[in-house]
Structures are given as structure tokens and as C-alpha cells.
Amino acid sequence: MFTFLLILLILDSLVLIPTVLLQSGKGGGLASMGGPAGGSDTLFGTRQAATLLTKMTWWTGGLFVALAFALSILSSRPERGGSVLRRELQGSAPTAPASAPAAIPGARPAAPAPATPAPATPKQ
């Protein structure tokens, strides 16, 4: 299911990119807004008739958002098997030995750590 939705998302993005890039501009952009001579009465330009590219942009954009939302929900759910990385880390976790290690024949015993004397306090 996840793979199918991911493929749909990729195909939708491949359709969305050209439909956005093929559209003509809506006006002068931010440069024409505001100021005394600018068209401050309209925020996003003049109202234009809905063309095929405009409708395709809205549909493919909406589908992109819906698919991305569905994929984010599916990816946050814990799976039956769990993450491959999480399973690998749990399987290779070091375990503490239950008892002291057995002596290896022919090996020298470890030397005890030298005792450090307590620091002397100065006399007054």
C-alpha cells in the first residue's frame, strides 16, 4: 500500500511540475502591488477565467497534498516487523556476562590496579 501511494505521489508530481510551469503569469507580481501607482485594490491580480491548466494545477496540487498526508500517516504507524534498523540494533545489543569470565589457559592474570595514597592535608 505504501509503495503504491508513493508511486502515485511521484507520478502526480511529474504532472504537477509542467502544469505549474506552463501557466502564464498573473500580472506584475509583487512589484506592481502597493504604492500610489500600484494596483493595490487587488491582492493576487485580476480575476481570470479558469483554464484547463488552472484546473489541472488545483486538482494535481490537491492530490499531492492528500497523498503526502496519507503517506505521512502510514509511515508513522509501527509495523508488525518494525524498522529494519531497530530490529538490527536490538539483535546486536551487547549483553553483560552472567559470571566472571573463565580463565584462558596460558594467559597471564591481570595485574591489580595500584593503590593511590590519599592526599596529605597540610598542617597548620
C-alpha positions, 0 to 999 in steps of 0.5 A: 500500500505504501509503495503504491501511494508513493508511486502515485505521489511521484507520478502526480508530481511529474504532472504537477511540475509542467502544469505549474510551469506552463501557466502564464503569469498573473500580472506584475507580481509583487512589484506592481502591488502597493504604492500610489501607482500600484494596483493595490485594490487587488491582492493576487491580480485580476480575476481570470477565467479558469483554464484547463491548466488552472484546473489541472494545477488545483486538482494535481496540487490537491492530490499531492497534498492528500497523498503526502498526508496519507503517506505521512500517516502510514509511515508513522504507524509501527509495523508488525516487523518494525524498522529494519534498523531497530530490529538490527540494533536490538539483535546486536545489543551487547549483553553483560556476562552472567559470571566472571569470565573463565580463565584462558589457559596460558594467559597471564592474570591481570595485574591489580590496579595500584593503590593511590595514597590519599592526599596529605592535608597540610598542617597548620 
